[in-house]
């Protein structure tokens, strides 16, 4: 799917779109709950049906396997250990994997409490060619894991807070083992390159993790690993004052096309083989 509007209209053609896809999704759930037939379902059950439809619509899109449309060379396990994907699709995994079916794995959570399904879904990843592909917003491989709508985003923030507390405990006890880490641990401790993601204000869970990371290193800024971002407007990320927070560092200081930046990354990563 090229954008949210096309995806949501494919699921519900009668939808009157706004510029807020999170609320548009809630409208779809409400419409289908109100207009259902004799077999009555709760809104939560309707939501699961809609998410299945979302997954099917995404999976129906033909994947172009040519290198021109997908720079697979950047997925080099000698250089990249983890990928945090905010997309529901699993295009890179499918292009890299010889298997038609991807297995869902879950990072361990150090708690005596048993995680609910929605909480466990926040720890979902696929492993292909030595790289873990994390999907904090869910994956088409498991439609119920897909994060859409105001209610689900709000619930996910509670899990992000639990991940923060777990990270603090592990750090204090010297148990921060990267092999047993989750996307939150990695986002907090590793150098990051953000590619093909705009990180809008709607990404509450990711922004919560980034703000937590910034606070974590407020007293020790030199210990904080950089977060590089692919952008066509590097001036947007200039530091305005000594006290302003620079969450991201542009991959290039001059204005370059995304294609040129992808090409630079591809050359860099392929040189590490």
WOQUI-V120827 format. One record per residue. N is the residue number from 1. RES is the residue in one letter. SS is DSSP state (H for helix, E for strand, L for the rest). D_LAST is the distance of its C-alpha to the last C-alpha in Angstrom with 2 decimals. Layout:
# WOQUI-V120827
((N | RES | SS | D_LAST) (N | RES | SS | D_LAST))
This chain:
# WOQUI-V120827
((1 | X | L | 32.37) (2 | X | L | 32.25) (3 | X | L | 34.11) (4 | X | H | 36.26) (5 | X | H | 39.48) (6 | X | H | 38.60) (7 | X | H | 37.39) (8 | X | H | 40.51) (9 | X | H | 42.86) (10 | X | H | 41.39) (11 | X | H | 42.32) (12 | X | L | 45.71) (13 | X | L | 47.03) (14 | X | L | 50.11) (15 | X | L | 48.16) (16 | X | L | 49.26) (17 | X | L | 46.03) (18 | X | L | 45.81) (19 | X | L | 42.95) (20 | X | L | 42.22) (21 | X | H | 40.24) (22 | X | H | 40.64) (23 | X | H | 44.41) (24 | X | H | 44.29) (25 | X | H | 42.75) (26 | X | H | 45.59) (27 | X | H | 48.03) (28 | X | H | 46.73) (29 | X | H | 47.19) (30 | X | H | 50.68) (31 | X | H | 51.67) (32 | X | H | 50.72) (33 | X | H | 52.38) (34 | X | H | 55.56) (35 | X | L | 55.77) (36 | X | L | 55.08) (37 | X | L | 57.65) (38 | X | L | 59.86) (39 | X | L | 57.07) (40 | X | L | 56.39) (41 | X | L | 52.99) (42 | X | L | 52.07) (43 | X | H | 49.81) (44 | X | H | 47.05) (45 | X | H | 47.29) (46 | X | H | 47.32) (47 | X | H | 44.18) (48 | X | H | 42.33) (49 | X | H | 43.58) (50 | X | H | 42.37) (51 | X | H | 38.88) (52 | X | H | 38.75) (53 | X | H | 39.76) (54 | X | H | 37.08) (55 | X | H | 34.39) (56 | X | H | 35.94) (57 | X | H | 36.05) (58 | X | H | 32.36) (59 | X | H | 31.41) (60 | X | L | 33.68) (61 | X | L | 31.58) (62 | X | L | 29.73) (63 | X | L | 25.95) (64 | X | L | 24.74) (65 | X | L | 21.64) (66 | X | L | 20.90) (67 | X | L | 17.83) (68 | X | L | 20.48) (69 | X | L | 21.65) (70 | X | L | 18.65) (71 | X | L | 15.22) (72 | X | H | 13.20) (73 | X | H | 9.83) (74 | X | H | 10.53) (75 | X | L | 10.64) (76 | X | L | 7.22) (77 | X | L | 8.60) (78 | X | L | 6.31) (79 | X | L | 8.02) (80 | X | L | 10.96) (81 | X | L | 13.42) (82 | X | E | 16.33) (83 | X | E | 17.66) (84 | X | E | 21.38) (85 | X | L | 22.81) (86 | X | L | 26.38) (87 | X | L | 26.67) (88 | X | L | 28.60) (89 | X | L | 26.67) (90 | X | L | 23.64) (91 | X | H | 22.21) (92 | X | H | 18.45) (93 | X | H | 19.06) (94 | X | H | 21.16) (95 | X | H | 18.81) (96 | X | H | 15.93) (97 | X | L | 18.42) (98 | X | L | 20.29) (99 | X | L | 23.27) (100 | X | L | 25.89) (101 | X | L | 27.01) (102 | X | L | 25.01) (103 | X | L | 26.31) (104 | X | L | 27.37) (105 | X | E | 26.59) (106 | X | E | 28.29) (107 | X | L | 27.49) (108 | X | L | 30.25) (109 | X | L | 33.02) (110 | X | L | 35.00) (111 | X | L | 38.44) (112 | X | L | 41.44) (113 | X | L | 42.09) (114 | X | L | 40.93) (115 | X | L | 38.89) (116 | X | L | 40.34) (117 | X | H | 38.31) (118 | X | H | 37.67) (119 | X | H | 36.56) (120 | X | H | 34.23) (121 | X | H | 32.70) (122 | X | L | 31.48) (123 | X | L | 29.05) (124 | X | E | 27.65) (125 | X | E | 24.02) (126 | X | E | 22.11) (127 | X | E | 19.15) (128 | X | E | 16.69) (129 | X | L | 13.34) (130 | X | L | 13.35) (131 | X | E | 14.28) (132 | X | E | 17.91) (133 | X | E | 19.51) (134 | X | E | 22.68) (135 | X | L | 25.70) (136 | X | L | 28.37) (137 | X | L | 30.38) (138 | X | L | 30.26) (139 | X | E | 28.87) (140 | X | L | 30.53) (141 | X | L | 29.79) (142 | X | E | 32.55) (143 | X | H | 34.95) (144 | X | H | 36.96) (145 | X | H | 34.01) (146 | X | L | 33.92) (147 | X | L | 35.05) (148 | X | L | 37.55) (149 | X | L | 40.94) (150 | X | H | 42.60) (151 | X | H | 43.58) (152 | X | H | 40.14) (153 | X | H | 38.56) (154 | X | H | 41.41) (155 | X | H | 40.97) (156 | X | H | 37.24) (157 | X | H | 37.98) (158 | X | H | 39.83) (159 | X | H | 36.77) (160 | X | H | 34.64) (161 | X | H | 37.34) (162 | X | H | 37.14) (163 | X | H | 33.39) (164 | X | H | 34.16) (165 | X | H | 36.80) (166 | X | H | 34.59) (167 | X | H | 31.87) (168 | X | H | 34.67) (169 | X | H | 35.96) (170 | X | H | 32.64) (171 | X | H | 31.97) (172 | X | H | 35.48) (173 | X | L | 35.32) (174 | X | L | 31.91) (175 | X | L | 30.60) (176 | X | L | 27.76) (177 | X | L | 25.21) (178 | X | H | 21.97) (179 | X | H | 21.79) (180 | X | H | 25.20) (181 | X | L | 24.81) (182 | X | L | 25.48) (183 | X | H | 24.47) (184 | X | H | 27.29) (185 | X | H | 26.12) (186 | X | H | 22.59) (187 | X | H | 24.08) (188 | X | H | 26.30) (189 | X | H | 24.01) (190 | X | L | 20.45) (191 | X | L | 19.26) (192 | X | E | 19.38) (193 | X | E | 18.44) (194 | X | E | 21.11) (195 | X | L | 20.36) (196 | X | L | 23.05) (197 | X | L | 25.57) (198 | X | L | 28.84) (199 | X | L | 29.87) (200 | X | L | 33.54) (201 | X | L | 36.33) (202 | X | L | 36.59) (203 | X | L | 33.45) (204 | X | H | 35.68) (205 | X | H | 33.59) (206 | X | H | 30.44) (207 | X | H | 32.65) (208 | X | H | 34.49) (209 | X | H | 31.32) (210 | X | H | 30.38) (211 | X | H | 33.94) (212 | X | H | 33.93) (213 | X | H | 30.77) (214 | X | H | 32.48) (215 | X | H | 35.60) (216 | X | H | 33.80) (217 | X | L | 32.56) (218 | X | L | 35.68) (219 | X | L | 36.99) (220 | X | L | 33.69) (221 | X | H | 31.77) (222 | X | H | 29.50) (223 | X | H | 28.05) (224 | X | L | 27.03) (225 | X | L | 23.36) (226 | X | L | 22.90) (227 | X | E | 22.79) (228 | X | E | 21.45) (229 | X | E | 22.87) (230 | X | L | 22.42) (231 | X | L | 25.95) (232 | X | L | 28.07) (233 | X | L | 30.55) (234 | X | H | 29.12) (235 | X | H | 32.73) (236 | X | H | 33.33) (237 | X | H | 31.36) (238 | X | L | 33.16) (239 | X | L | 34.80) (240 | X | L | 38.52) (241 | X | L | 39.96) (242 | X | L | 39.11) (243 | X | L | 39.80) (244 | X | L | 37.95) (245 | X | L | 34.89) (246 | X | L | 31.61) (247 | X | L | 29.64) (248 | X | L | 26.89) (249 | X | E | 25.29) (250 | X | E | 24.60) (251 | X | L | 21.12) (252 | X | L | 23.12) (253 | X | L | 26.53) (254 | X | L | 27.83) (255 | X | L | 28.56) (256 | X | L | 25.85) (257 | X | L | 25.58) (258 | X | H | 23.34) (259 | X | H | 21.80) (260 | X | H | 20.91) (261 | X | H | 19.38) (262 | X | H | 17.29) (263 | X | H | 16.11) (264 | X | H | 15.21) (265 | X | H | 13.22) (266 | X | H | 11.38) (267 | X | H | 10.58) (268 | X | H | 9.66) (269 | X | H | 7.33) (270 | X | H | 5.65) (271 | X | L | 5.57) (272 | X | L | 3.80) (273 | X | L | 0.00))
